């Protein structure tokens, strides 16, 4: 038996590595990044701010000042705290680690299609993932969800709000009914990665629902490279999750950069507002193209359905345009492409090239 066979789990050996395409020289509209950089004067001031950070010291693992700023600027209810992660990706790993009991297999539930890391992280931690298909209009299939909760008694239900890759918001009444149905079984995580573009949140419901967790990130706001996620819940839940968090998981440069950014949150909020306007403009323009269905989005991307999506995607690639072909992810996404909202100029360029590729 080879070393690899001897030590690496068979299910890991069979996996493909998470693939990120090389995007140098491409019109990059595939990863829900904010296309705007910081204004130049702010870049300079951020540079000066970071120059004073003590790189020789470990971070202080309580992250007290950073957390206080997050609570103050990002709408965390009074009396509620957050824990921080190296992106919300790491928070998902932390949740999986804390829930992976040894005495019985715990289950993770989510409507599908949704963000792939819920299932992947569950699998790595030894949890069973149960995916319940959304309805054809991407709303929650409440009968099937409630049945799955009764049958599988999941430890956690993930609801991406808005959902990726469909872009829609689930009905709040449905979400509250699921939180209620889960109250003796497990937690419900409202993953609000796209909250800056949806402008709605489950945050205000935290005090009423001890099994509700709200997870967010600064990635889509314009700080994807910085890697910071945060998560709020009852103090009792947060204390348990915090025990499995690596103590220095957020580095001092990230800590300082996010504190600086939150002192200038208006700049990011303005960028999010123009991306929301651009989303409406791009959606309207796309829906005038022949054979294109644009799905309603509350995120910084739009999903379109068309015939021969694979061929159009390949043609776009040949013209150095990178979007995401989600058609093979799930049967409900057959012939769907996901387009991240760019600057007005990028969106114009995309529209021209997309229209040309349809011909
Ligand atoms: N949640 C959802 C729904 C996402 O789509 C993403 C990123 N695509 C994440 C979480 C991860 O975000 P982060 O950059 O904070 O790891």
Boltz pocket constraint, residues with backbone or C-beta under 6 A from the ligand:
constraints:
  - pocket:
      binder: B
      contacts: [[A, 31], [A, 32], [A, 86], [A, 87], [A, 88], [A, 89], [A, 90], [A, 115], [A, 160], [A, 162], [A, 163], [A, 164], [A, 191], [A, 193], [A, 216], [A, 217], [A, 218], [A, 219], [A, 224], [A, 228], [A, 229]]
      max_distance: 6.0
